[in-house]
Amino acid sequence: MSGDPSSSAHDSAADAAVSGQGPEAAADTAELQPDAAAASVAEGAPAGGNDNEARLEQLEREHSSLREEHETLRSQYMRIAADFDNFRKRQSRDQDDLKLQLTCSTLSEILPVVDNFERARQQLNPEGEEAQALHRSYQGLYKQLVEVLKQLGVAPMRVVGQEFDPTLHEAVLREPSEEHHEDVVIEELQRGYHLNGRVLRHAMVKVSMGPGPQGDAAAASAGDNATAGQDSAETMEGEPNHQEG
């Protein structure tokens, strides 16, 4: 029967006999198979280690490249941020300057009206109740205008008696003066104004030239007379008194 164990064992022994190997040779072959598998694993181990090292080196190179790229992008970001901050500050300054220029231009157009108010105030001498009432109304308008200018930062210059300064004054006339030294403002012809410390309009002034030729001659004559008087006094002291003799 095909399922008989004794027949299977007999067939295996027959196959071994045919192949020229006995039962001992078959056992040796079975024992060698695990050794061959271990040898195969041992031969594959170095190859796997080399792959890991290569992969690690590749990852390190990629990390270094990404770090350099990060530093480059960070530097670019810092430069862009600094440029934008400078641009913002420059825009703010330009806007402030433009606003100040517009304010100066507008106020420069208003200042002649203030000048006319000043002239009218100096020239008018109202008489009668009606004229005085009109004058008071005029004075109220003038004070209101001056108050508005003051709130905007406009302040008048005080120049009489000051040294001439071309950054503040515009010399229209020069004349000799016995009371003031040279380059001293002796009269204000048109009032100047400041706007928050900045010159809004230069003051037109008359400047002293000093005593002048006549004053110099008079001073020199006075000096000569003083010297002559001193010499005369010395001569009188040195003369003998003939009356006593």
Buried (B, 14 or more C-beta within 10 A) or exposed (E): EEEEEEEEEEEEEEEBEEEEBEEEEBEEEEEEEEEEEEEEEEEEEEEEEEEEEEEEEEEEEEEEEEEEEEEEEEEEEEEEEEEEEEEEEEEEEEEEEEEBEEBBEEBEEBBEEBEEBBEEEEEEEEEEEEEEEEBEEBEEEBEEBBEEBEEEBBBBBEBBEBEBBEEBBBBEEBEBBEEBEBBBBBBBEBBBBBBEEEBBBBBBBBBBBBBBEEBEEEEEEEEEEEEEEEEEEEEEEEEEEEEEE
